[in-house]
Amino acid sequence: MLKRIKAPSTSRVFVNKCSWECIGGRTIYFRSKFEVRVAWYLESLIQARKIGNWDHEPKTFWFEEIKRGVRSYLPDFKITRLDGTHCWIEVKGYMDAKSKTKLKRFKKYYPNEELFLFGSEKFSNQFSFLEIEKKITGLGYEK
């Protein structure tokens, strides 16, 4: 007897959130729409002379002592401040176990690197962008 196979549900729509974008004269492949929004905002901070530069995924940090599991971390953005110092930004739409492990290991193995984590709720309005600006420029923010 033949068994009828149920067709997969079409209620879920999968949208590719990755895209190539041209921002500040650079064409970059972004992994999410949140990253694109942050990149446009960072470009506006350059134009306003509040930061020196930004780069998308310029460096991979390796956890040399780790033999299995999460062995590296690639932050989304490197921000170069006007004084020449830098910090990192990680943009997360959701936080899974692997992401938590990466962030914990980054903090442990690279304690002198400054990292700011921003989730999707941080990009809902202009006020939140001002919070981000204060943190990455060092203006009005206590470490």
N, C-alpha and C positions, 0 to 999 in steps of 0.2 A: 504494500500500500504506500502510495506517495504521501509525503507529509508536506503540508503547505508551509512555506517559509514566510514569516512576517517581514514586510518591508521596513527598512529603518525609518525612524521618525524624522519628519522634515521640519519639526517645530524649532529645532536649533539651527541658527544660521551662523556659519563660520565666516568671519571676515578677516582677511589678512591685514593685520595692524601694522605690519612692517612696510616701510616705503622709502624710496629715494627722495630726498628733498634738497633743494638748493637754498642754502642760508649763508649770508655773508660772503657770497662768491664761491662757496664750497659746496660740492654735491656729496652728500653723506647718506649712507644707508642707516636708517633708524629702526630700532626694534619695536617701538611703540609710539602711539600718538602722544603720550605723555612726554616722551623724549623730544619729540618735535616741538611741542609747546615750550618746553624748557629751553631748547636751543634758540628759538625765536626770542624768548625773553632775555637770554644771555647775550644775544646779538644786540638787543636794544640797550643793555647795560654797557656794552663796548661803545656804542654810538654816543651814549650819555657820559662817557669817560668815567664810569664807576668801577669797571674792571679792565684789566689789561687785555686778556684774551681768554678764549675757551677752546677746548679740544674735545672731540667725541671719541671715547674709548682709546686713548693713546697708549696705555700701558697695562700690561698684565702683571699682577703680583702673584708670585709663586710661593707656595708653602712647602719648602724643600724637605722638611722633616716628616711630612705626611706621606704615607706609602699608599693609602687607598682612600677612596671617597673624594671629597672636595679638595683638590690640590692647587687650585688657582682661583683668582678673582679678577674680574675686569670691570672697574667702575665705569659708569656711564659718561661722566664728564670730569675733565680737569679744568679748574678755574685758576688763571694766573691773575693775581691782584695787582693793583697799581704799584705797590711797593716791592713786587717781584716774588713774594711768597705765593704759595698755591694751596688749594684745597680740592677735595673730590666731592662729587655729587652722585648719589645713587637714586634713581627714580624707580619706584616699585608700585605697580598697580595692585599687587597682592604679595604676601609674604609666605613662602612655603618653607619646609624644613631645610632644604638645600640652601636657600637664600640666607636663612638665619645662620647656618653653619659658616657660610662664606664671610658674613659680616663679623662673626665672633673671631674667626681665625685671622681676618684682616686686622682687627683691633689688637689681637695678641702678637702677631708676627711683625706688624708695622705700627708700633705705638706712637711714633712721631708724625704719622700722616693724619691729617685732619679730614674726616669724612662726615658729610651731612646726608641723611636719609630722608627722602620725601616720598610720601605715598599719594595716591590719587586724590585723597581728600584735601591735600594741600594746594591743588591746582584749580579749585572751584571758583575762586574769585580774586580780584586784584589785591585785596588785603593780604592774602596768603603769599602772593608774589613779593610783596613788600617785606614780609618776614624772611623769605629766602634771600632777598637782596641784603638785608641787614646781616644775616649770618655769613654769606660768602664775601661780603666786602669788609666785614669786621666793624661796621658802623652801628653803634647802638646795640652791640651784642657782647655779653660777657662770657668768656670761655670757662 
